[in-house]
Amino acid sequence: MAASPLPHPPSFRLDGKRALVTGAGRGIGLAAAAALAAAGAHVTLAARTSEEIEAAAAAIRDQGQSAEALPLDMNDLSAFSRIVEAAQPFDIFVNNAGTNRPKPFTEVPVEDFDAVMNLNVRAAFFAAQAVVKRLIAAGRAGSIINVSSQMGHVGGANRTVYCTSKFALEGLTKAMAVELGPHGIRVNTLCPTFIETPMTRPFLADPNFRSSVLSKIKLGRLGQVEDLTGAIVFLASDASSLMTGSSLLVDGGWTAD
C-alpha cells in the first residue's frame, strides 16, 4: 500500500518580502533587522540616530543582503505616516522602538510617564496603523510583530509605567488581530526577558539587581539578542501562518510560576 504523502514543512525564508524595523540602530532592533535580512527580506532600519542605522544597513549589505536606513524620530507620527504611505507596502513590521524609566511608583513624575507611554504605546499604535493602512490599500497580507516584554504579563518593582505600556501593547495586539484577520494581516507580540542591550546594561551592572533578575530566570542566564532572532523570523514567516493575537514569550521561564 502506498504511503500517505508527507506534510510539507513551512518555509522560514522571507525572499521577496519587505520588512520595516523601528529602533533598529542597536539591541533587539538591530538583531531583528540582521535576522530578517539573512532570511532574505529587504529590510528598512528606522531609528533616530542616522550614524547607527547607516552603519548597520551597510554591514548588512556587506553580507550580500538587502538593507536601507531610515533616520526618523518615531514620536513624529505625521512624518512616519507620510513615509510609509509613499513607500511600497511592508510585508513585515517589527514595532520595536521603546524606552523605560524605572522608578518607584510613588516617585514617577508626569514627564517620565508621558515619555514612556508616548513611545511605547502612542507611537507604536500609530506606526502600526500606518503600516496596516498601506497593506490594506494594496490588498496585501502581512505580519506585525509588536515587541512587548515579559513585563506585559507580570508585574515588576520600579516598573509600573513600563508594565502599563506593555500590558497596553498586549491588549492592542489582540484587538488588532481580531480586526485584521479578515485582511490576512497577522499580529503577535514578542515578549523577551531581560536581554543584555545598551538600554538594559546600566541596570544590570548593579550586582544586586542582576542577581535578582537571574534568580527569576529558570534557565539561569540573561538573554542575548541572538536568543530572539529565531522567534522573530518565525513570527515574520509562513512558519507561523496560523498564529495571530498571540504572545511569544522568550523569557527563560520567568513567567512559568
PyMOL commands that set and color helices and strands:
alter all, ss='L'
color gray80, all
select helices_A, chain A and resi 27-38+50-62+77-86+105-107+110-138+150-152+160-183+201-204+207-216+226-236+238-240+254-256
alter helices_A, ss='H'
color red, helices_A
select strands_A, chain A and resi 18-22+42-47+66-71+92-95+142-147+185-192+247-250
alter strands_A, ss='S'
color yellow, strands_A
deselect
rebuild
show_as cartoon
